[in-house]
Amino acid sequence: MRLLFLGTGGYHPNERRHTAGLMLPELGIVFDAGSSFFRVQPRLVTKELDVFLTHPHLDHIQGLTFFLVPLLLGTVNRCRIHADPATIEAIQQHLFSQAVFPVLPSYEFVPLAERIELSGAVITHTPLKHPGGSIGYLLEANGKRVAYITDTTVDGTYTDFIRGVDVLIHECYFPDEMAEWCEKTGHSHTSQVAKLAKEAGVGHLYLTHIDPQRPDDDPIDLATAQRIFPATTLAEDLMEIEF
């Protein structure tokens, strides 16, 4: 199974990272639709697309406005947007308001079911701690399990949800020296994410949703994470992994 990091930044894009997006091209599944969403269509293997949104903050939904042309031209035949009802309402009323974006792409908005089966995969989800709320996802396919956890403060409530996954993709907005900002903003810092991965016994940890004010090579002090949990990688835009 191939995973493609479309965007690994948070809040706003910078010269190095676009905002949130994770893609499984062969399954036609994408998690979140940030500014990186323009990268979906050229890499999509299927003619249908299912998008799973974590929450309606702009850095996770703005890319939905980018997909009008592929749907109009029939490059993609069908696109379903899976999200909780409050997120769907926010997108329809605000992102696609007549004044902001007057031509609504032909999306099918689907209220998030407890368990979703599609393209040979099973997707479940759990609530996360973040201002306004957020959702973490677990995808199981071909005997492998991957968890996508972004926009949350590590609080122990979802440890069992991710326990033993082959791949954990987890936000890491701040390095440890800025840990005081985690509770204020609803995000996580380096050592607490690494400790979570160790406690949950995951196979490999990929850190994403990085502070855009840090476009440098090591914005989160990767060595600190690797001392706690050696199988840790800092994700970069367009990084691909097979598992």
N, C-alpha and C positions, 0 to 999 in steps of 0.2 A: 504494500500500500504506500502511495506517495503522498507526502504532505508538502505543501508549498506555503511559505510565509510571504504573504502579499505585502503586509505592512506591519512593522514592529515598533512603531512609535505611539506615543499618547498625546492627547490634547490637540496638537496641530502638527502638520508635516514640517520637516526641515530638509536640508540638502541631502541627508543620509537616509532618513526614515519617513515613510508615509504612515498614516494612522491605520488602525486595526483591520486586519484581514488574514484569515487562514483558509486555505483551499485544499480540497482533495479532488484534483481534476478528473480522475477516472470515475469518481462517484457522482460528480456534479453537485458537490456540497461545498458551501462556503460558510464560515462563521464570521460574522460582522461585516459591515460595509462602510469602512472608513474611506479616507482619501485614496487608499490603495485599490479601490474597487475597479478603477479603470483597467487594471491588469487582469481582470477575470476573463473577459471574452476571448482574447487571443490564446489563452491557455486552457480553455474549457474543452474537454474531450466529448462531452455529451451535448445533446440538443435541448436538454432541460436542466434547470438550475434550481436548487433549494438553498435558501439563505436563512441561517439561524442567527438571530440578533440577541445580544446579551442585555442591552438596554438602549434607551433612545438618546443618549448624549451624542452631540454632533460628530465627535471623532469616531463614532461607531455606525453612523447612519448616513452621513452626507453623500457617500458614494452611490446611494440608491438613485440619485438624480443623474448619474453618469450612464445609466443602462437603457435610456430611452431608444437610442438608435439601433442597437442589436435586436431589440424586441420589435421595432417598427419594420426593420428589414427582414425579419424572420431568421436572422443568424442564430438566434435562440428562440425556440418555439414556445417555451413556457417557463415562467419564473415564479416560484412560490416563496413568500416571505413568512417565515415562522417566528412568532414573537408573542409575548404576553399581551393581553388585550389593551393594557394601558400604553404599551409601546406602539402598537398598531394605531391607536387613536392619536397619539402625539405625532406620528409620521404623517398620517392623513390630514390632520388639522393644521399642522405647522409647516413641516418640510414641503408638503405638496399643497399648500394653500394656493388659491388662485393668484394671489399677489406675488408669491415667492417663486412658484414653479407651476405655470398654468396648464401644462400638458402632462397628465398623469400617465406614466408608463403602465403597460397592461400587466401589472403585478397581481397575483392572487395572494391576498393576505389571509394567513391561516393562524388562528389562535393556537398557541402552543399546547399540544397534547402531552399527557404525562409520559408516554412512550411513543416514539416514532420509528417506523420501519420503512426504509426505502433504499433502493440500490444495493441491497444485500447488507445494509448496515442497520444497527439499532442505536437510537439516540435517546438518552435520558438527560435530566437536568436537575439542578438544585439551586435554591436561592443563595445569594451572596450578600455580604455586608458592604454597602456603598451608598452614598447619598442618592436618594431616589430609587435605590434598589438595582440589582444586577443579577444575572443568571450564569451559572457555570454549566458546561456541557460535558457529557461523556459519550464517546462514540465507540461502538464495538463492531468490528468487521474482520473477516478472515482470521478469526481467533486472536486478534490483537485489540488492545484498548488504548484510547488516547483521550486525555482530559484537557479541556480548554477552559482555563480559569483566568479571567481578566477583570480589572476594576473591582478590587476588593481589598480589604484589610484582613490579613491572616488572623483567624480567630478560633480555629479548631473545629468549627461546626461542620466543615465539609471534608475533614480528614478521611473518614470512612468512605465517602463518595469516590475519592480518588485512589483509595488504597490499592496498591499492587498494579497500577496501570503501567503499560509498557512505556508510554510517553506522557509526561506532564508538561503542558505549555502553560506557564504561569506569569502573570504580570510581575514586574519588578521596577516600579517607577523610580524609586529612590535608593541611593547607596546608604549604608548604615549611618553615616554622619548626618544624614537628613531624616533620620527615623521619626523625629518629632512631628514631621509633616504628614505622616501616614494617617493618623487618626483625624487630622484636620481635613484631609482631602479624600479619604477613603481608598488609600493605596497601600502598597507593601514595600518593604525594604529587603536588602540582599540576604542577610543572615536568617531572617525569619522564614523566607521562602525556602532556602536551602534546608533549614531544620524541618520544615513541613515535608519536603521531599524525602528526607531521611526517615522521618517517623512513619510516613505512609508507605515506605518500601517501594517506591516507583523505580522503573527501569532507567529512565533518563529524564533530566529536567532541562527545558529550554526556557530561557528568560526573555520576556517580551514586554511591550507597552512601556517603553523607556521614555524618560523625561526628555522632551525635544530641546530643552536648553543645553543638553549634553550630546552633541554630535560626534564626540571623540571616540577613540577605539575602545575605551573601557569605562563607560559611564556609571557602572554599578559595582566596580571592584570585584571582578570575576574571581580573583584568587580567594577572596573571603568565602564566596559560595562554594568553591571547589574544595576548600579545606574541610568544610562541613559535609558536603555531598560531592564527591569527585566527578560523578557523571553529570556535570552541569555545563551547558553551552549557552552563550549569549547569541540569541537569534538575530539575524540580519535580514533585511528585505531581499526577497527572491532566493533565500536559502531553501534548498530542497532536502528532505530526508526520506529514506525508505525504511520501513520497519514491518 
